Amino acid sequence: MTDAAPWPTQLRLHKDRKTLTIAFDNGETFDLSAEYLRVKSPSAEVQGHSPDERKTVAGKKDVAILEVNPIGNYAVRLVFDDMHSTGIYSWDYFLALGRNRQAYWQDYLDDLAGKGLTR
């Protein structure tokens, strides 16, 4: 039998709407920027339906989160001030974003640079 996946104990949008904090019952806590969450949105609009369709989202340095809407007990939908709202962020996805933030962010910055785009 495998251990259960960590479960969120806190999800808090900071007053400036630029950071979302998520804490898990295993003690891990992550402060994730709105920009990071927006460019790594799990939506088909960003991720595509295959790796070849994945889009590089540029120009989101100043994006903010307007709403955090629960989806059942397994995820939330984030609404950003650029009106993007189609991504469903599962707890597992938040955990992966937090644990891999440094590598994911560097990949994003490298992708932007390679395409001549800016944050």
C-alpha positions as CSV (number, residue, x, y, z in Angstrom):
1,M,0.0,0.0,0.0
2,T,1.3,3.5,-0.8
3,D,1.1,6.5,1.3
4,A,-1.6,9.0,0.6
5,A,-0.7,12.1,-1.3
6,P,-0.2,15.3,0.8
7,W,-3.4,17.1,1.4
8,P,-3.7,20.9,1.5
9,T,-4.2,22.5,4.9
10,Q,-4.1,26.1,3.7
11,L,-4.7,28.0,0.5
12,R,-4.3,31.8,0.9
13,L,-4.3,34.6,-1.6
14,H,-2.1,37.4,-0.4
15,K,-3.7,40.9,-0.3
16,D,-1.7,42.1,-3.3
17,R,-3.1,39.2,-5.3
18,K,0.3,38.5,-6.6
19,T,1.1,35.4,-4.4
20,L,-0.8,32.3,-3.5
21,T,0.4,30.3,-0.5
22,I,-0.4,26.6,-0.3
23,A,0.5,24.5,2.7
24,F,0.2,20.7,2.9
25,D,-0.3,18.3,5.8
26,N,3.2,16.9,5.3
27,G,4.7,20.3,6.3
28,E,5.5,21.5,2.8
29,T,4.5,25.1,2.1
30,F,4.9,27.0,-1.2
31,D,4.5,30.7,-2.1
32,L,3.6,30.7,-5.8
33,S,3.6,33.9,-7.7
34,A,0.6,34.8,-9.9
35,E,2.9,35.1,-12.9
36,Y,4.2,31.5,-12.3
37,L,0.7,30.1,-11.8
38,R,-0.5,31.9,-15.0
39,V,2.3,30.8,-17.3
40,K,2.1,27.2,-15.9
41,S,-1.7,27.0,-16.2
42,P,-2.9,23.5,-16.6
43,S,-5.5,24.7,-19.2
44,A,-5.6,23.3,-22.7
45,E,-5.2,26.9,-23.9
46,V,-1.6,26.8,-22.4
47,Q,-0.7,23.2,-22.3
48,G,-2.3,22.1,-25.5
49,H,-3.4,18.6,-26.1
50,S,0.1,17.3,-26.6
51,P,3.6,18.5,-25.8
52,D,4.0,19.9,-29.3
53,E,1.0,22.2,-28.7
54,R,2.2,23.7,-25.5
55,K,2.3,27.5,-25.7
56,T,4.8,29.9,-24.2
57,V,2.8,32.6,-22.4
58,A,4.7,35.9,-22.3
59,G,4.0,39.3,-20.8
60,K,2.4,38.2,-17.6
61,K,4.9,39.7,-15.1
62,D,2.3,41.9,-13.5
63,V,-0.7,39.5,-13.7
64,A,-2.8,39.2,-10.5
65,I,-5.2,36.6,-9.3
66,L,-8.8,37.9,-9.0
67,E,-10.5,34.8,-7.7
68,V,-9.8,31.3,-6.2
69,N,-12.8,29.1,-6.8
70,P,-13.1,25.6,-5.3
71,I,-13.8,22.7,-7.7
72,G,-15.2,19.9,-5.5
73,N,-12.6,18.9,-2.9
74,Y,-9.8,18.2,-5.3
75,A,-8.9,21.4,-7.0
76,V,-9.4,25.2,-7.6
77,R,-10.0,27.4,-10.6
78,L,-7.9,30.5,-10.6
79,V,-9.3,33.6,-12.3
80,F,-6.5,36.1,-13.4
81,D,-6.9,39.7,-14.2
82,D,-6.2,39.0,-17.8
83,M,-9.4,37.0,-17.7
84,H,-7.7,33.6,-18.1
85,S,-9.8,31.2,-16.0
86,T,-9.9,27.8,-17.7
87,G,-7.2,26.0,-15.7
88,I,-8.1,23.6,-13.0
89,Y,-5.3,23.4,-10.5
90,S,-5.5,20.0,-8.6
91,W,-3.7,19.6,-5.3
92,D,-1.2,17.3,-7.0
93,Y,-0.5,19.9,-9.6
94,F,0.1,22.6,-6.9
95,L,2.5,20.1,-5.2
96,A,4.4,19.6,-8.5
97,L,4.5,23.3,-9.2
98,G,5.9,23.9,-5.7
99,R,8.4,21.1,-5.6
100,N,9.7,21.8,-9.1
101,R,9.4,25.6,-9.1
102,Q,13.1,26.3,-9.7
103,A,13.5,24.0,-12.7
104,Y,10.1,24.9,-14.2
105,W,10.8,28.6,-13.9
106,Q,14.2,28.3,-15.5
107,D,12.7,26.2,-18.3
108,Y,10.2,29.0,-18.8
109,L,12.8,31.8,-18.8
110,D,14.9,29.8,-21.3
111,D,11.9,29.2,-23.5
112,L,11.1,33.0,-23.4
113,A,14.7,33.9,-24.3
114,G,14.8,31.3,-27.1
115,K,11.7,32.8,-28.7
116,G,12.7,36.4,-28.1
117,L,9.8,37.0,-25.7
118,T,9.7,38.9,-22.4
119,R,7.9,38.4,-19.1
